[in-house]
């Protein structure tokens, strides 16, 4: 399973809760709030001033290493 910039953050967390630190590290500390439930990775990156492609690649590398 791979994520894209359009993947909703809550869906990423449902795939693997171990992805939470990737979002916490960009300053997104309210992973359970309504914004995270409907916000895409790209939207979160724009709000937090983070390169979206880099974050998506990091998450996908993590998921691939776990066989997900």
Rosetta constraint file for C-alpha pairs under 8 A:
AtomPair CA 1 CA 63 HARMONIC 7.31 0.50
AtomPair CA 1 CA 64 HARMONIC 7.78 0.50
AtomPair CA 1 CA 68 HARMONIC 5.31 0.50
AtomPair CA 2 CA 60 HARMONIC 5.62 0.50
AtomPair CA 2 CA 63 HARMONIC 7.30 0.50
AtomPair CA 2 CA 64 HARMONIC 7.93 0.50
AtomPair CA 2 CA 68 HARMONIC 7.89 0.50
AtomPair CA 3 CA 7 HARMONIC 5.86 0.50
AtomPair CA 3 CA 12 HARMONIC 7.22 0.50
AtomPair CA 3 CA 56 HARMONIC 6.70 0.50
AtomPair CA 3 CA 59 HARMONIC 7.55 0.50
AtomPair CA 3 CA 60 HARMONIC 6.36 0.50
AtomPair CA 4 CA 41 HARMONIC 7.63 0.50
AtomPair CA 4 CA 56 HARMONIC 6.25 0.50
AtomPair CA 5 CA 40 HARMONIC 6.63 0.50
AtomPair CA 5 CA 41 HARMONIC 5.09 0.50
AtomPair CA 5 CA 42 HARMONIC 4.87 0.50
AtomPair CA 5 CA 52 HARMONIC 6.61 0.50
AtomPair CA 5 CA 53 HARMONIC 7.30 0.50
AtomPair CA 5 CA 56 HARMONIC 6.41 0.50
AtomPair CA 6 CA 40 HARMONIC 5.22 0.50
AtomPair CA 6 CA 41 HARMONIC 6.14 0.50
AtomPair CA 6 CA 42 HARMONIC 6.26 0.50
AtomPair CA 7 CA 11 HARMONIC 6.88 0.50
AtomPair CA 7 CA 12 HARMONIC 7.00 0.50
AtomPair CA 7 CA 40 HARMONIC 5.26 0.50
AtomPair CA 7 CA 41 HARMONIC 6.02 0.50
AtomPair CA 8 CA 12 HARMONIC 6.55 0.50
AtomPair CA 8 CA 36 HARMONIC 7.71 0.50
AtomPair CA 8 CA 37 HARMONIC 7.08 0.50
AtomPair CA 8 CA 38 HARMONIC 6.02 0.50
AtomPair CA 8 CA 39 HARMONIC 5.44 0.50
AtomPair CA 8 CA 40 HARMONIC 4.09 0.50
AtomPair CA 8 CA 41 HARMONIC 6.19 0.50
AtomPair CA 9 CA 13 HARMONIC 6.37 0.50
AtomPair CA 9 CA 36 HARMONIC 5.85 0.50
AtomPair CA 9 CA 37 HARMONIC 6.50 0.50
AtomPair CA 9 CA 38 HARMONIC 7.20 0.50
AtomPair CA 9 CA 39 HARMONIC 6.05 0.50
AtomPair CA 9 CA 40 HARMONIC 5.60 0.50
AtomPair CA 9 CA 41 HARMONIC 5.86 0.50
AtomPair CA 10 CA 14 HARMONIC 6.21 0.50
AtomPair CA 10 CA 31 HARMONIC 7.73 0.50
AtomPair CA 10 CA 36 HARMONIC 6.18 0.50
AtomPair CA 10 CA 37 HARMONIC 5.01 0.50
AtomPair CA 10 CA 38 HARMONIC 7.18 0.50
AtomPair CA 10 CA 39 HARMONIC 7.94 0.50
AtomPair CA 11 CA 15 HARMONIC 6.31 0.50
AtomPair CA 12 CA 16 HARMONIC 6.51 0.50
AtomPair CA 12 CA 17 HARMONIC 7.77 0.50
AtomPair CA 12 CA 19 HARMONIC 7.14 0.50
AtomPair CA 13 CA 17 HARMONIC 4.68 0.50
AtomPair CA 13 CA 18 HARMONIC 7.42 0.50
AtomPair CA 13 CA 19 HARMONIC 6.12 0.50
AtomPair CA 13 CA 20 HARMONIC 6.54 0.50
AtomPair CA 15 CA 68 HARMONIC 7.89 0.50
AtomPair CA 16 CA 63 HARMONIC 7.78 0.50
AtomPair CA 19 CA 23 HARMONIC 7.27 0.50
AtomPair CA 19 CA 59 HARMONIC 6.72 0.50
AtomPair CA 19 CA 62 HARMONIC 7.84 0.50
AtomPair CA 20 CA 24 HARMONIC 6.25 0.50
AtomPair CA 20 CA 31 HARMONIC 7.70 0.50
AtomPair CA 21 CA 25 HARMONIC 5.84 0.50
AtomPair CA 22 CA 26 HARMONIC 6.83 0.50
AtomPair CA 22 CA 55 HARMONIC 7.47 0.50
AtomPair CA 22 CA 58 HARMONIC 7.98 0.50
AtomPair CA 22 CA 59 HARMONIC 7.19 0.50
AtomPair CA 23 CA 27 HARMONIC 6.73 0.50
AtomPair CA 23 CA 28 HARMONIC 5.37 0.50
AtomPair CA 23 CA 29 HARMONIC 7.43 0.50
AtomPair CA 23 CA 31 HARMONIC 7.86 0.50
AtomPair CA 24 CA 28 HARMONIC 4.92 0.50
AtomPair CA 24 CA 29 HARMONIC 5.34 0.50
AtomPair CA 26 CA 45 HARMONIC 7.93 0.50
AtomPair CA 26 CA 48 HARMONIC 6.57 0.50
AtomPair CA 26 CA 50 HARMONIC 6.94 0.50
AtomPair CA 27 CA 48 HARMONIC 6.74 0.50
AtomPair CA 28 CA 44 HARMONIC 7.74 0.50
AtomPair CA 28 CA 48 HARMONIC 7.51 0.50
AtomPair CA 30 CA 36 HARMONIC 7.23 0.50
AtomPair CA 31 CA 36 HARMONIC 5.52 0.50
AtomPair CA 31 CA 37 HARMONIC 7.79 0.50
AtomPair CA 32 CA 36 HARMONIC 6.40 0.50
AtomPair CA 32 CA 37 HARMONIC 7.03 0.50
AtomPair CA 33 CA 37 HARMONIC 6.65 0.50
AtomPair CA 34 CA 38 HARMONIC 6.75 0.50
AtomPair CA 35 CA 39 HARMONIC 5.70 0.50
AtomPair CA 36 CA 40 HARMONIC 7.83 0.50
AtomPair CA 39 CA 43 HARMONIC 6.08 0.50
AtomPair CA 39 CA 44 HARMONIC 6.58 0.50
AtomPair CA 40 CA 44 HARMONIC 6.35 0.50
AtomPair CA 41 CA 45 HARMONIC 6.16 0.50
AtomPair CA 41 CA 52 HARMONIC 7.03 0.50
AtomPair CA 41 CA 56 HARMONIC 7.64 0.50
AtomPair CA 42 CA 46 HARMONIC 6.25 0.50
AtomPair CA 42 CA 52 HARMONIC 5.64 0.50
AtomPair CA 43 CA 47 HARMONIC 6.35 0.50
AtomPair CA 44 CA 48 HARMONIC 6.13 0.50
AtomPair CA 45 CA 49 HARMONIC 5.64 0.50
AtomPair CA 45 CA 50 HARMONIC 4.72 0.50
AtomPair CA 45 CA 51 HARMONIC 6.36 0.50
AtomPair CA 45 CA 52 HARMONIC 5.55 0.50
AtomPair CA 46 CA 50 HARMONIC 6.44 0.50
AtomPair CA 46 CA 51 HARMONIC 7.93 0.50
AtomPair CA 46 CA 52 HARMONIC 7.76 0.50
AtomPair CA 50 CA 55 HARMONIC 7.72 0.50
AtomPair CA 51 CA 55 HARMONIC 6.58 0.50
AtomPair CA 52 CA 56 HARMONIC 6.13 0.50
AtomPair CA 53 CA 57 HARMONIC 6.05 0.50
AtomPair CA 54 CA 58 HARMONIC 6.19 0.50
AtomPair CA 55 CA 59 HARMONIC 6.21 0.50
AtomPair CA 56 CA 60 HARMONIC 6.09 0.50
AtomPair CA 57 CA 61 HARMONIC 6.04 0.50
AtomPair CA 58 CA 62 HARMONIC 6.23 0.50
AtomPair CA 59 CA 63 HARMONIC 6.18 0.50
AtomPair CA 60 CA 64 HARMONIC 5.97 0.50
AtomPair CA 61 CA 65 HARMONIC 6.14 0.50
AtomPair CA 62 CA 66 HARMONIC 6.54 0.50
AtomPair CA 63 CA 67 HARMONIC 6.26 0.50
AtomPair CA 63 CA 68 HARMONIC 5.14 0.50
AtomPair CA 64 CA 68 HARMONIC 5.72 0.50
